[in-house]
Structures are given as C-alpha cells and as structure tokens.
Amino acid sequence: MNQTLNLINVFWKEIEDALRSYKSQVSGFPEPKSTEIVGTLTKLKGTQKNFGYSEGFHIVCMVD
C-alpha cells in the first residue's frame, strides 16, 4: 500500500478540522467547498484507487 495515500486515512479528522478553520472559505452543505463535499470527493478518489480516502492531483507543468 502506498503510505503517502494512506496518510489521508489516518489523518482525515485532522484534515477536516483544518478545513473548518478557513471559515470564510468553507461553506455549508451542499456548497462545493463544504467539508461534506470534500470528504465525499476524497472517498470517491479513494475507492477508485482501492483506499479509504485519496486526493486527485493534476500536473500543470512538468519541467525537465
């Protein structure tokens, strides 16, 4: 198992608490920036990779 991705499983509650500290940025459900939606998206990405939670990354630019 990839330990980097597994850290999201271990620290999800702390991540959720950190998100809540950005009160001006986080909205209530069903807004896209709610902690419930962020949790749902990380669960969706996790099931796609056979983990409990995962994050989606997008490479913008690769430099050699």
CHARMM-style PDB file with segment names, atoms N, HN, CA, C and O in Angstrom:
ATOM      1  N   MET     1       0.852  -1.188   0.000  1.00  0.00      PROA
ATOM      2  CA  MET     1       0.000   0.000   0.000  1.00  0.00      PROA
ATOM      3  C   MET     1       0.888   1.238   0.000  1.00  0.00      PROA
ATOM      4  O   MET     1       1.907   1.284   0.688  1.00  0.00      PROA
ATOM      5  N   ASN     2       0.500   2.217  -0.760  1.00  0.00      PROA
ATOM      6  HN  ASN     2      -0.328   2.180  -1.319  1.00  0.00      PROA
ATOM      7  CA  ASN     2       1.242   3.462  -0.830  1.00  0.00      PROA
ATOM      8  C   ASN     2       1.038   4.244   0.462  1.00  0.00      PROA
ATOM      9  O   ASN     2      -0.073   4.688   0.753  1.00  0.00      PROA
ATOM     10  N   GLN     3       2.097   4.413   1.231  1.00  0.00      PROA
ATOM     11  HN  GLN     3       3.000   4.052   0.995  1.00  0.00      PROA
ATOM     12  CA  GLN     3       1.995   5.061   2.541  1.00  0.00      PROA
ATOM     13  C   GLN     3       1.580   6.529   2.421  1.00  0.00      PROA
ATOM     14  O   GLN     3       0.901   7.044   3.310  1.00  0.00      PROA
ATOM     15  N   THR     4       1.967   7.202   1.360  1.00  0.00      PROA
ATOM     16  HN  THR     4       2.519   6.784   0.639  1.00  0.00      PROA
ATOM     17  CA  THR     4       1.593   8.607   1.198  1.00  0.00      PROA
ATOM     18  C   THR     4       0.082   8.748   1.112  1.00  0.00      PROA
ATOM     19  O   THR     4      -0.497   9.612   1.770  1.00  0.00      PROA
ATOM     20  N   LEU     5      -0.564   7.910   0.310  1.00  0.00      PROA
ATOM     21  HN  LEU     5      -0.093   7.207  -0.225  1.00  0.00      PROA
ATOM     22  CA  LEU     5      -2.011   7.975   0.185  1.00  0.00      PROA
ATOM     23  C   LEU     5      -2.700   7.501   1.454  1.00  0.00      PROA
ATOM     24  O   LEU     5      -3.775   7.994   1.794  1.00  0.00      PROA
ATOM     25  N   ASN     6      -2.095   6.549   2.160  1.00  0.00      PROA
ATOM     26  HN  ASN     6      -1.222   6.148   1.884  1.00  0.00      PROA
ATOM     27  CA  ASN     6      -2.687   6.026   3.376  1.00  0.00      PROA
ATOM     28  C   ASN     6      -2.726   7.067   4.489  1.00  0.00      PROA
ATOM     29  O   ASN     6      -3.548   6.943   5.397  1.00  0.00      PROA
ATOM     30  N   LEU     7      -1.872   8.086   4.455  1.00  0.00      PROA
ATOM     31  HN  LEU     7      -1.204   8.186   3.718  1.00  0.00      PROA
ATOM     32  CA  LEU     7      -1.880   9.131   5.483  1.00  0.00      PROA
ATOM     33  C   LEU     7      -3.210   9.875   5.515  1.00  0.00      PROA
ATOM     34  O   LEU     7      -3.616  10.358   6.572  1.00  0.00      PROA
ATOM     35  N   ILE     8      -3.889   9.976   4.390  1.00  0.00      PROA
ATOM     36  HN  ILE     8      -3.559   9.583   3.531  1.00  0.00      PROA
ATOM     37  CA  ILE     8      -5.197  10.628   4.372  1.00  0.00      PROA
ATOM     38  C   ILE     8      -6.171   9.840   5.236  1.00  0.00      PROA
ATOM     39  O   ILE     8      -6.984  10.434   5.944  1.00  0.00      PROA
ATOM     40  N   ASN     9      -6.101   8.499   5.192  1.00  0.00      PROA
ATOM     41  HN  ASN     9      -5.440   8.016   4.617  1.00  0.00      PROA
ATOM     42  CA  ASN     9      -6.958   7.679   6.052  1.00  0.00      PROA
ATOM     43  C   ASN     9      -6.688   7.959   7.516  1.00  0.00      PROA
ATOM     44  O   ASN     9      -7.620   8.092   8.309  1.00  0.00      PROA
ATOM     45  N   VAL    10      -5.418   8.049   7.877  1.00  0.00      PROA
ATOM     46  HN  VAL    10      -4.661   7.941   7.233  1.00  0.00      PROA
ATOM     47  CA  VAL    10      -5.017   8.213   9.275  1.00  0.00      PROA
ATOM     48  C   VAL    10      -5.401   9.596   9.802  1.00  0.00      PROA
ATOM     49  O   VAL    10      -5.861   9.727  10.936  1.00  0.00      PROA
ATOM     50  N   PHE    11      -5.210  10.618   8.980  1.00  0.00      PROA
ATOM     51  HN  PHE    11      -4.836  10.511   8.059  1.00  0.00      PROA
ATOM     52  CA  PHE    11      -5.375  11.992   9.447  1.00  0.00      PROA
ATOM     53  C   PHE    11      -6.632  12.687   8.932  1.00  0.00      PROA
ATOM     54  O   PHE    11      -6.700  13.916   8.966  1.00  0.00      PROA
ATOM     55  N   TRP    12      -7.624  11.942   8.460  1.00  0.00      PROA
ATOM     56  HN  TRP    12      -7.568  10.944   8.433  1.00  0.00      PROA
ATOM     57  CA  TRP    12      -8.796  12.606   7.876  1.00  0.00      PROA
ATOM     58  C   TRP    12      -9.485  13.551   8.856  1.00  0.00      PROA
ATOM     59  O   TRP    12      -9.869  14.651   8.460  1.00  0.00      PROA
ATOM     60  N   LYS    13      -9.654  13.172  10.093  1.00  0.00      PROA
ATOM     61  HN  LYS    13      -9.343  12.278  10.415  1.00  0.00      PROA
ATOM     62  CA  LYS    13     -10.322  14.055  11.074  1.00  0.00      PROA
ATOM     63  C   LYS    13      -9.545  15.354  11.258  1.00  0.00      PROA
ATOM     64  O   LYS    13     -10.146  16.424  11.363  1.00  0.00      PROA
ATOM     65  N   GLU    14      -8.223  15.274  11.299  1.00  0.00      PROA
ATOM     66  HN  GLU    14      -7.735  14.405  11.214  1.00  0.00      PROA
ATOM     67  CA  GLU    14      -7.402  16.481  11.423  1.00  0.00      PROA
ATOM     68  C   GLU    14      -7.512  17.354  10.173  1.00  0.00      PROA
ATOM     69  O   GLU    14      -7.551  18.581  10.265  1.00  0.00      PROA
ATOM     70  N   ILE    15      -7.561  16.712   9.009  1.00  0.00      PROA
ATOM     71  HN  ILE    15      -7.529  15.715   8.934  1.00  0.00      PROA
ATOM     72  CA  ILE    15      -7.733  17.455   7.757  1.00  0.00      PROA
ATOM     73  C   ILE    15      -9.077  18.167   7.752  1.00  0.00      PROA
ATOM     74  O   ILE    15      -9.170  19.330   7.358  1.00  0.00      PROA
ATOM     75  N   GLU    16     -10.107  17.473   8.186  1.00  0.00      PROA
ATOM     76  HN  GLU    16     -10.031  16.528   8.506  1.00  0.00      PROA
ATOM     77  CA  GLU    16     -11.452  18.058   8.243  1.00  0.00      PROA
ATOM     78  C   GLU    16     -11.486  19.241   9.213  1.00  0.00      PROA
ATOM     79  O   GLU    16     -12.103  20.263   8.913  1.00  0.00      PROA
ATOM     80  N   ASP    17     -10.835  19.118  10.361  1.00  0.00      PROA
ATOM     81  HN  ASP    17     -10.333  18.288  10.605  1.00  0.00      PROA
ATOM     82  CA  ASP    17     -10.758  20.223  11.320  1.00  0.00      PROA
ATOM     83  C   ASP    17     -10.000  21.410  10.730  1.00  0.00      PROA
ATOM     84  O   ASP    17     -10.379  22.563  10.935  1.00  0.00      PROA
ATOM     85  N   ALA    18      -8.926  21.116   9.994  1.00  0.00      PROA
ATOM     86  HN  ALA    18      -8.618  20.179   9.827  1.00  0.00      PROA
ATOM     87  CA  ALA    18      -8.156  22.193   9.353  1.00  0.00      PROA
ATOM     88  C   ALA    18      -9.003  22.918   8.320  1.00  0.00      PROA
ATOM     89  O   ALA    18      -8.927  24.142   8.211  1.00  0.00      PROA
ATOM     90  N   LEU    19      -9.804  22.187   7.562  1.00  0.00      PROA
ATOM     91  HN  LEU    19      -9.865  21.193   7.650  1.00  0.00      PROA
ATOM     92  CA  LEU    19     -10.690  22.828   6.582  1.00  0.00      PROA
ATOM     93  C   LEU    19     -11.681  23.764   7.263  1.00  0.00      PROA
ATOM     94  O   LEU    19     -11.976  24.845   6.753  1.00  0.00      PROA
ATOM     95  N   ARG    20     -12.188  23.346   8.406  1.00  0.00      PROA
ATOM     96  HN  ARG    20     -11.948  22.468   8.820  1.00  0.00      PROA
ATOM     97  CA  ARG    20     -13.168  24.162   9.131  1.00  0.00      PROA
ATOM     98  C   ARG    20     -12.561  25.455   9.669  1.00  0.00      PROA
ATOM     99  O   ARG    20     -13.290  26.409   9.942  1.00  0.00      PROA
ATOM    100  N   SER    21     -11.241  25.501   9.826  1.00  0.00      PROA
ATOM    101  HN  SER    21     -10.649  24.726   9.604  1.00  0.00      PROA
ATOM    102  CA  SER    21     -10.605  26.714  10.340  1.00  0.00      PROA
ATOM    103  C   SER    21     -10.620  27.853   9.313  1.00  0.00      PROA
ATOM    104  O   SER    21     -10.415  29.013   9.670  1.00  0.00      PROA
ATOM    105  N   TYR    22     -10.862  27.524   8.047  1.00  0.00      PROA
ATOM    106  HN  TYR    22     -11.029  26.581   7.757  1.00  0.00      PROA
ATOM    107  CA  TYR    22     -10.975  28.546   6.994  1.00  0.00      PROA
ATOM    108  C   TYR    22     -12.446  28.940   6.845  1.00  0.00      PROA
ATOM    109  O   TYR    22     -13.069  28.679   5.816  1.00  0.00      PROA
ATOM    110  N   LYS    23     -12.984  29.567   7.877  1.00  0.00      PROA
ATOM    111  HN  LYS    23     -12.478  29.780   8.713  1.00  0.00      PROA
ATOM    112  CA  LYS    23     -14.415  29.860   7.925  1.00  0.00      PROA
ATOM    113  C   LYS    23     -14.910  30.696   6.748  1.00  0.00      PROA
ATOM    114  O   LYS    23     -16.035  30.507   6.286  1.00  0.00      PROA
ATOM    115  N   SER    24     -14.084  31.616   6.262  1.00  0.00      PROA
ATOM    116  HN  SER    24     -13.170  31.770   6.638  1.00  0.00      PROA
ATOM    117  CA  SER    24     -14.525  32.457   5.153  1.00  0.00      PROA
ATOM    118  C   SER    24     -14.504  31.701   3.825  1.00  0.00      PROA
ATOM    119  O   SER    24     -15.107  32.159   2.855  1.00  0.00      PROA
ATOM    120  N   GLN    25     -13.827  30.558   3.760  1.00  0.00      PROA
ATOM    121  HN  GLN    25     -13.337  30.186   4.548  1.00  0.00      PROA
ATOM    122  CA  GLN    25     -13.707  29.803   2.514  1.00  0.00      PROA
ATOM    123  C   GLN    25     -14.616  28.578   2.461  1.00  0.00      PROA
ATOM    124  O   GLN    25     -15.024  28.158   1.378  1.00  0.00      PROA
ATOM    125  N   VAL    26     -14.937  28.003   3.616  1.00  0.00      PROA
ATOM    126  HN  VAL    26     -14.606  28.344   4.496  1.00  0.00      PROA
ATOM    127  CA  VAL    26     -15.727  26.779   3.665  1.00  0.00      PROA
ATOM    128  C   VAL    26     -17.192  27.136   3.856  1.00  0.00      PROA
ATOM    129  O   VAL    26     -17.548  27.913   4.741  1.00  0.00      PROA
ATOM    130  N   SER    27     -18.029  26.557   3.015  1.00  0.00      PROA
ATOM    131  HN  SER    27     -17.740  25.926   2.296  1.00  0.00      PROA
ATOM    132  CA  SER    27     -19.470  26.805   3.076  1.00  0.00      PROA
ATOM    133  C   SER    27     -20.168  25.595   3.680  1.00  0.00      PROA
ATOM    134  O   SER    27     -19.545  24.567   3.947  1.00  0.00      PROA
ATOM    135  N   GLY    28     -21.454  25.734   3.888  1.00  0.00      PROA
ATOM    136  HN  GLY    28     -21.960  26.569   3.672  1.00  0.00      PROA
ATOM    137  CA  GLY    28     -22.253  24.615   4.371  1.00  0.00      PROA
ATOM    138  C   GLY    28     -22.701  23.722   3.226  1.00  0.00      PROA
ATOM    139  O   GLY    28     -22.665  24.116   2.060  1.00  0.00      PROA
ATOM    140  N   PHE    29     -23.117  22.534   3.570  1.00  0.00      PROA
ATOM    141  HN  PHE    29     -23.146  22.214   4.517  1.00  0.00      PROA
ATOM    142  CA  PHE    29     -23.619  21.581   2.575  1.00  0.00      PROA
ATOM    143  C   PHE    29     -24.876  22.155   1.940  1.00  0.00      PROA
ATOM    144  O   PHE    29     -25.685  22.708   2.686  1.00  0.00      PROA
ATOM    145  N   PRO    30     -25.112  22.081   0.679  1.00  0.00      PROA
ATOM    146  CA  PRO    30     -24.463  21.328  -0.394  1.00  0.00      PROA
ATOM    147  C   PRO    30     -23.497  22.154  -1.240  1.00  0.00      PROA
ATOM    148  O   PRO    30     -23.264  21.818  -2.401  1.00  0.00      PROA
ATOM    149  N   GLU    31     -22.939  23.211  -0.694  1.00  0.00      PROA
ATOM    150  HN  GLU    31     -23.128  23.484   0.250  1.00  0.00      PROA
ATOM    151  CA  GLU    31     -21.976  24.030  -1.452  1.00  0.00      PROA
ATOM    152  C   GLU    31     -20.715  23.220  -1.749  1.00  0.00      PROA
ATOM    153  O   GLU    31     -20.336  22.364  -0.949  1.00  0.00      PROA
ATOM    154  N   PRO    32     -20.050  23.474  -2.896  1.00  0.00      PROA
ATOM    155  CA  PRO    32     -18.885  22.672  -3.294  1.00  0.00      PROA
ATOM    156  C   PRO    32     -17.705  22.744  -2.329  1.00  0.00      PROA
ATOM    157  O   PRO    32     -16.876  21.835  -2.312  1.00  0.00      PROA
ATOM    158  N   LYS    33     -17.610  23.802  -1.526  1.00  0.00      PROA
ATOM    159  HN  LYS    33     -18.284  24.541  -1.539  1.00  0.00      PROA
ATOM    160  CA  LYS    33     -16.488  23.925  -0.588  1.00  0.00      PROA
ATOM    161  C   LYS    33     -16.849  23.477   0.824  1.00  0.00      PROA
ATOM    162  O   LYS    33     -16.163  23.844   1.778  1.00  0.00      PROA
ATOM    163  N   SER    34     -17.903  22.696   0.971  1.00  0.00      PROA
ATOM    164  HN  SER    34     -18.460  22.397   0.196  1.00  0.00      PROA
ATOM    165  CA  SER    34     -18.260  22.195   2.300  1.00  0.00      PROA
ATOM    166  C   SER    34     -17.388  21.003   2.665  1.00  0.00      PROA
ATOM    167  O   SER    34     -16.893  20.296   1.787  1.00  0.00      PROA
ATOM    168  N   THR    35     -17.202  20.781   3.959  1.00  0.00      PROA
ATOM    169  HN  THR    35     -17.604  21.355   4.673  1.00  0.00      PROA
ATOM    170  CA  THR    35     -16.370  19.653   4.392  1.00  0.00      PROA
ATOM    171  C   THR    35     -17.012  18.325   3.976  1.00  0.00      PROA
ATOM    172  O   THR    35     -16.305  17.349   3.724  1.00  0.00      PROA
ATOM    173  N   GLU    36     -18.331  18.284   3.902  1.00  0.00      PROA
ATOM    174  HN  GLU    36     -18.906  19.077   4.107  1.00  0.00      PROA
ATOM    175  CA  GLU    36     -19.008  17.050   3.477  1.00  0.00      PROA
ATOM    176  C   GLU    36     -18.679  16.718   2.027  1.00  0.00      PROA
ATOM    177  O   GLU    36     -18.427  15.561   1.692  1.00  0.00      PROA
ATOM    178  N   ILE    37     -18.682  17.734   1.168  1.00  0.00      PROA
ATOM    179  HN  ILE    37     -18.887  18.675   1.440  1.00  0.00      PROA
ATOM    180  CA  ILE    37     -18.371  17.513  -0.244  1.00  0.00      PROA
ATOM    181  C   ILE    37     -16.905  17.135  -0.421  1.00  0.00      PROA
ATOM    182  O   ILE    37     -16.590  16.234  -1.198  1.00  0.00      PROA
ATOM    183  N   VAL    38     -16.008  17.812   0.289  1.00  0.00      PROA
ATOM    184  HN  VAL    38     -16.264  18.544   0.920  1.00  0.00      PROA
ATOM    185  CA  VAL    38     -14.583  17.480   0.204  1.00  0.00      PROA
ATOM    186  C   VAL    38     -14.369  16.040   0.665  1.00  0.00      PROA
ATOM    187  O   VAL    38     -13.601  15.299   0.051  1.00  0.00      PROA
ATOM    188  N   GLY    39     -15.041  15.642   1.739  1.00  0.00      PROA
ATOM    189  HN  GLY    39     -15.665  16.243   2.238  1.00  0.00      PROA
ATOM    190  CA  GLY    39     -14.942  14.263   2.221  1.00  0.00      PROA
ATOM    191  C   GLY    39     -15.476  13.262   1.214  1.00  0.00      PROA
ATOM    192  O   GLY    39     -14.886  12.201   1.009  1.00  0.00      PROA
ATOM    193  N   THR    40     -16.587  13.600   0.591  1.00  0.00      PROA
ATOM    194  HN  THR    40     -17.066  14.462   0.758  1.00  0.00      PROA
ATOM    195  CA  THR    40     -17.173  12.713  -0.416  1.00  0.00      PROA
ATOM    196  C   THR    40     -16.247  12.560  -1.613  1.00  0.00      PROA
ATOM    197  O   THR    40     -16.089  11.457  -2.137  1.00  0.00      PROA
ATOM    198  N   LEU    41     -15.635  13.650  -2.048  1.00  0.00      PROA
ATOM    199  HN  LEU    41     -15.763  14.546  -1.622  1.00  0.00      PROA
ATOM    200  CA  LEU    41     -14.714  13.580  -3.183  1.00  0.00      PROA
ATOM    201  C   LEU    41     -13.469  12.763  -2.853  1.00  0.00      PROA
ATOM    202  O   LEU    41     -12.988  12.007  -3.697  1.00  0.00      PROA
ATOM    203  N   THR    42     -12.938  12.906  -1.627  1.00  0.00      PROA
ATOM    204  HN  THR    42     -13.329  13.521  -0.942  1.00  0.00      PROA
ATOM    205  CA  THR    42     -11.764  12.111  -1.265  1.00  0.00      PROA
ATOM    206  C   THR    42     -12.120  10.631  -1.130  1.00  0.00      PROA
ATOM    207  O   THR    42     -11.292   9.767  -1.419  1.00  0.00      PROA
ATOM    208  N   LYS    43     -13.344  10.333  -0.693  1.00  0.00      PROA
ATOM    209  HN  LYS    43     -14.017  11.035  -0.458  1.00  0.00      PROA
ATOM    210  CA  LYS    43     -13.785   8.939  -0.643  1.00  0.00      PROA
ATOM    211  C   LYS    43     -13.942   8.373  -2.051  1.00  0.00      PROA
ATOM    212  O   LYS    43     -13.565   7.230  -2.309  1.00  0.00      PROA
ATOM    213  N   LEU    44     -14.500   9.174  -2.963  1.00  0.00      PROA
ATOM    214  HN  LEU    44     -14.806  10.103  -2.753  1.00  0.00      PROA
ATOM    215  CA  LEU    44     -14.646   8.734  -4.349  1.00  0.00      PROA
ATOM    216  C   LEU    44     -13.287   8.435  -4.971  1.00  0.00      PROA
ATOM    217  O   LEU    44     -13.097   7.383  -5.581  1.00  0.00      PROA
ATOM    218  N   LYS    45     -12.341   9.363  -4.815  1.00  0.00      PROA
ATOM    219  HN  LYS    45     -12.495  10.218  -4.319  1.00  0.00      PROA
ATOM    220  CA  LYS    45     -10.990   9.140  -5.345  1.00  0.00      PROA
ATOM    221  C   LYS    45     -10.348   7.929  -4.679  1.00  0.00      PROA
ATOM    222  O   LYS    45      -9.622   7.176  -5.330  1.00  0.00      PROA
ATOM    223  N   GLY    46     -10.606   7.735  -3.399  1.00  0.00      PROA
ATOM    224  HN  GLY    46     -11.196   8.347  -2.870  1.00  0.00      PROA
ATOM    225  CA  GLY    46     -10.049   6.584  -2.686  1.00  0.00      PROA
ATOM    226  C   GLY    46     -10.584   5.265  -3.206  1.00  0.00      PROA
ATOM    227  O   GLY    46      -9.825   4.308  -3.362  1.00  0.00      PROA
ATOM    228  N   THR    47     -11.879   5.199  -3.475  1.00  0.00      PROA
ATOM    229  HN  THR    47     -12.495   5.976  -3.348  1.00  0.00      PROA
ATOM    230  CA  THR    47     -12.440   3.944  -3.986  1.00  0.00      PROA
ATOM    231  C   THR    47     -11.928   3.644  -5.387  1.00  0.00      PROA
ATOM    232  O   THR    47     -11.831   2.478  -5.767  1.00  0.00      PROA
ATOM    233  N   GLN    48     -11.600   4.667  -6.156  1.00  0.00      PROA
ATOM    234  HN  GLN    48     -11.678   5.614  -5.847  1.00  0.00      PROA
ATOM    235  CA  GLN    48     -11.025   4.445  -7.481  1.00  0.00      PROA
ATOM    236  C   GLN    48      -9.623   3.845  -7.393  1.00  0.00      PROA
ATOM    237  O   GLN    48      -9.150   3.226  -8.347  1.00  0.00      PROA
ATOM    238  N   LYS    49      -8.958   4.027  -6.248  1.00  0.00      PROA
ATOM    239  HN  LYS    49      -9.342   4.530  -5.474  1.00  0.00      PROA
ATOM    240  CA  LYS    49      -7.591   3.532  -6.057  1.00  0.00      PROA
ATOM    241  C   LYS    49      -7.514   2.441  -4.995  1.00  0.00      PROA
ATOM    242  O   LYS    49      -6.422   2.027  -4.604  1.00  0.00      PROA
ATOM    243  N   ASN    50      -8.679   1.973  -4.526  1.00  0.00      PROA
ATOM    244  HN  ASN    50      -9.566   2.309  -4.844  1.00  0.00      PROA
ATOM    245  CA  ASN    50      -8.767   0.929  -3.510  1.00  0.00      PROA
ATOM    246  C   ASN    50      -8.210   1.381  -2.161  1.00  0.00      PROA
ATOM    247  O   ASN    50      -7.540   0.611  -1.473  1.00  0.00      PROA
ATOM    248  N   PHE    51      -8.488   2.626  -1.787  1.00  0.00      PROA
ATOM    249  HN  PHE    51      -9.032   3.252  -2.347  1.00  0.00      PROA
ATOM    250  CA  PHE    51      -8.139   3.193  -0.489  1.00  0.00      PROA
ATOM    251  C   PHE    51      -9.405   3.745   0.141  1.00  0.00      PROA
ATOM    252  O   PHE    51     -10.434   3.867  -0.523  1.00  0.00      PROA
ATOM    253  N   GLY    52      -9.330   4.079   1.426  1.00  0.00      PROA
ATOM    254  HN  GLY    52      -8.493   3.980   1.965  1.00  0.00      PROA
ATOM    255  CA  GLY    52     -10.464   4.712   2.088  1.00  0.00      PROA
ATOM    256  C   GLY    52     -10.656   6.142   1.616  1.00  0.00      PROA
ATOM    257  O   GLY    52     -11.776   6.565   1.328  1.00  0.00      PROA
ATOM    258  N   TYR    53      -9.557   6.887   1.538  1.00  0.00      PROA
ATOM    259  HN  TYR    53      -8.647   6.543   1.772  1.00  0.00      PROA
ATOM    260  CA  TYR    53      -9.571   8.269   1.080  1.00  0.00      PROA
ATOM    261  C   TYR    53      -8.377   8.476   0.153  1.00  0.00      PROA
ATOM    262  O   TYR    53      -7.369   7.780   0.271  1.00  0.00      PROA
ATOM    263  N   SER    54      -8.487   9.413  -0.751  1.00  0.00      PROA
ATOM    264  HN  SER    54      -9.306   9.979  -0.847  1.00  0.00      PROA
ATOM    265  CA  SER    54      -7.369   9.749  -1.621  1.00  0.00      PROA
ATOM    266  C   SER    54      -7.609  11.142  -2.178  1.00  0.00      PROA
ATOM    267  O   SER    54      -8.727  11.655  -2.134  1.00  0.00      PROA
ATOM    268  N   GLU    55      -6.557  11.747  -2.701  1.00  0.00      PROA
ATOM    269  HN  GLU    55      -5.648  11.330  -2.737  1.00  0.00      PROA
ATOM    270  CA  GLU    55      -6.674  13.060  -3.322  1.00  0.00      PROA
ATOM    271  C   GLU    55      -6.401  12.937  -4.811  1.00  0.00      PROA
ATOM    272  O   GLU    55      -5.633  12.079  -5.248  1.00  0.00      PROA
ATOM    273  N   GLY    56      -7.034  13.799  -5.578  1.00  0.00      PROA
ATOM    274  HN  GLY    56      -7.657  14.495  -5.223  1.00  0.00      PROA
ATOM    275  CA  GLY    56      -6.760  13.857  -7.001  1.00  0.00      PROA
ATOM    276  C   GLY    56      -5.760  14.960  -7.281  1.00  0.00      PROA
ATOM    277  O   GLY    56      -5.912  16.083  -6.800  1.00  0.00      PROA
ATOM    278  N   PHE    57      -4.751  14.644  -8.049  1.00  0.00      PROA
ATOM    279  HN  PHE    57      -4.627  13.732  -8.439  1.00  0.00      PROA
ATOM    280  CA  PHE    57      -3.733  15.634  -8.403  1.00  0.00      PROA
ATOM    281  C   PHE    57      -3.735  15.830  -9.899  1.00  0.00      PROA
ATOM    282  O   PHE    57      -4.035  14.911 -10.662  1.00  0.00      PROA
ATOM    283  N   HSD    58      -3.404  17.013 -10.303  1.00  0.00      PROA
ATOM    284  HN  HSD    58      -3.160  17.759  -9.683  1.00  0.00      PROA
ATOM    285  CA  HSD    58      -3.346  17.342 -11.720  1.00  0.00      PROA
ATOM    286  C   HSD    58      -1.998  18.020 -11.975  1.00  0.00      PROA
ATOM    287  O   HSD    58      -1.688  19.046 -11.371  1.00  0.00      PROA
ATOM    288  N   ILE    59      -1.208  17.443 -12.867  1.00  0.00      PROA
ATOM    289  HN  ILE    59      -1.460  16.609 -13.358  1.00  0.00      PROA
ATOM    290  CA  ILE    59       0.082  18.046 -13.196  1.00  0.00      PROA
ATOM    291  C   ILE    59      -0.159  19.175 -14.177  1.00  0.00      PROA
ATOM    292  O   ILE    59      -0.695  18.959 -15.263  1.00  0.00      PROA
ATOM    293  N   VAL    60       0.235  20.376 -13.796  1.00  0.00      PROA
ATOM    294  HN  VAL    60       0.671  20.552 -12.913  1.00  0.00      PROA
ATOM    295  CA  VAL    60       0.041  21.548 -14.635  1.00  0.00      PROA
ATOM    296  C   VAL    60       1.195  21.693 -15.618  1.00  0.00      PROA
ATOM    297  O   VAL    60       0.979  21.962 -16.800  1.00  0.00      PROA
ATOM    298  N   CYS    61       2.408  21.516 -15.136  1.00  0.00      PROA
ATOM    299  HN  CYS    61       2.584  21.298 -14.176  1.00  0.00      PROA
ATOM    300  CA  CYS    61       3.583  21.685 -15.997  1.00  0.00      PROA
ATOM    301  C   CYS    61       4.723  20.833 -15.465  1.00  0.00      PROA
ATOM    302  O   CYS    61       5.060  20.902 -14.283  1.00  0.00      PROA
ATOM    303  N   MET    62       5.312  20.034 -16.337  1.00  0.00      PROA
ATOM    304  HN  MET    62       5.038  19.978 -17.297  1.00  0.00      PROA
ATOM    305  CA  MET    62       6.492  19.255 -15.953  1.00  0.00      PROA
ATOM    306  C   MET    62       7.710  19.895 -16.588  1.00  0.00      PROA
ATOM    307  O   MET    62       7.721  20.184 -17.784  1.00  0.00      PROA
ATOM    308  N   VAL    63       8.728  20.112 -15.786  1.00  0.00      PROA
ATOM    309  HN  VAL    63       8.719  19.877 -14.814  1.00  0.00      PROA
ATOM    310  CA  VAL    63       9.952  20.745 -16.270  1.00  0.00      PROA
ATOM    311  C   VAL    63      11.074  19.723 -16.144  1.00  0.00      PROA
ATOM    312  O   VAL    63      11.247  19.115 -15.088  1.00  0.00      PROA
ATOM    313  N   ASP    64      11.831  19.532 -17.210  1.00  0.00      PROA
ATOM    314  HN  ASP    64      11.690  20.026 -18.068  1.00  0.00      PROA
ATOM    315  CA  ASP    64      12.976  18.601 -17.172  1.00  0.00      PROA
ATOM    316  C   ASP    64      14.180  19.239 -16.562  1.00  0.00      PROA
ATOM    317  OT1 ASP    64      15.227  18.602 -16.452  1.00  0.00      PROA
TER     318      ASP     64
END
